[in-house]
Amino acid sequence: MSEPATLATSDNTSMQVPIAEINATLIQQLKMSSSAINSEEIKGLSDKPSPYTFGTGDVLQIVVWDHPELAEAQGPQQQSNGRPYDPPQGFVIDHNGNIQIPYAGDAHVAGLTMDEARSVVTSALSRFFIKPKVSVRVTSFRAKEIFVDGEVRVPGTVPINDIPMTLFEAVNRAGGFAPTADQSHLVLVRKGVSYSLDVPGMLARNVNPASILLQDGDLLRVVSREESGVYVMGEVNKPMTALPLRTGKLSLSDALSQAGSLNSGSADAAQLYVIRGAQSSEPRVFHLDARSPVSMVLANQFELLPKDVVYVDGNGLVRFSRVLNLLLPAINASLTAAVVTK
């Protein structure tokens, strides 16, 4: 480990920050730590699909065979050129969870599956018909919905239907990932709690993202790659904000490549630093001596995180030149003033 760096805080006090050398052991430790954090994030989100249960606002179509007169109670058939928010033909579940069945009156179906609702309707109609043959299906799912926001092709509200609303299903029904999406940075907000989801990371750990089921009222946000950028500064050919790949991954070598690599005339390859968590109470600094080919292997394996700062220090000649550039204007100004006063 190198000598600790001294950083100044907002209250003008100094803080010692240890500088960790980038090596194979450190890279393995960081990967294991990241994997443990991601596994903890998705704990409890995975579940087995269950049958859809009806709720307030759902529209049901009920057919009683050999009794076509009951179909009139479901209202007129919606025209093909009707407005998309017009209710379709059928029985709408009211705020009490009931539907009004001809002859039988109210029947409570909210919270029931399709088979359970069919049994309730059949039982209600059996008081007026002999062994009625009843079929029940949903013509419009309006009781439950999720919200998909961010870098998808069709953001907005997605209704939950009888197809299990997995993570993949939600993204696909929102049009899929946009080209600007960071697939490793999805945020699921559920009942005031945010969960960070890393789709490529889950696949790398043999965790199926389709095992994550979304619930009514969930908000899924796909973050843009621009929000996960890394700042590359110092003696590089093109200082910039390096963007991760679509998978969200960005190695140290990827960031340097986007910045045009090190400046051969001014960079000190032995002084390559990565500053992590600069705005937090516990920042970390990593150092890499990039003079050897082996170091480039380490740089290719060292994964950067959003808002990391990559800094390449200048060599001794560059530092001396900059000092002269700062001093010479002051010296010239002093000489000029001395000549004028004579």
Sequence and secondary structure as in RCSB ss.txt:
>XXXX:A:sequence
MSEPATLATSDNTSMQVPIAEINATLIQQLKMSSSAINSEEIKGLSDKPSPYTFGTGDVLQIVVWDHPELAEAQG
PQQQSNGRPYDPPQGFVIDHNGNIQIPYAGDAHVAGLTMDEARSVVTSALSRFFIKPKVSVRVTSFRAKEIFVDG
EVRVPGTVPINDIPMTLFEAVNRAGGFAPTADQSHLVLVRKGVSYSLDVPGMLARNVNPASILLQDGDLLRVVSR
EESGVYVMGEVNKPMTALPLRTGKLSLSDALSQAGSLNSGSADAAQLYVIRGAQSSEPRVFHLDARSPVSMVLAN
QFELLPKDVVYVDGNGLVRFSRVLNLLLPAINASLTAAVVTK
>XXXX:A:secstr
 EEEEEEE TTS EEEEEEEE  HHHHHHHHHHHHHHHHHHTTTTB         TT EEEEEETT GGGGGGG 
    TTS TTS  SSEE  TTSEEEETTTEEEE TT  HHHHHHHHHHHHTTTSSS  EEEEEEE  S EEEEEE
SBSS EEEE  SS  BHHHHHHHTTSB TTEEEEEEEEEETTEEEEE HHHHHHTT  GGGBB  TT EEEEEEG
GGG EEEEESBSS EEE   TTS  BHHHHHHHTTSB TTTEEEEEEEEEE TTSSS EEEEE TTSHHHHHHHH
H B  TT EEEEEE HHHHHHHHHHHHHHHHHHHHHHHHHH 
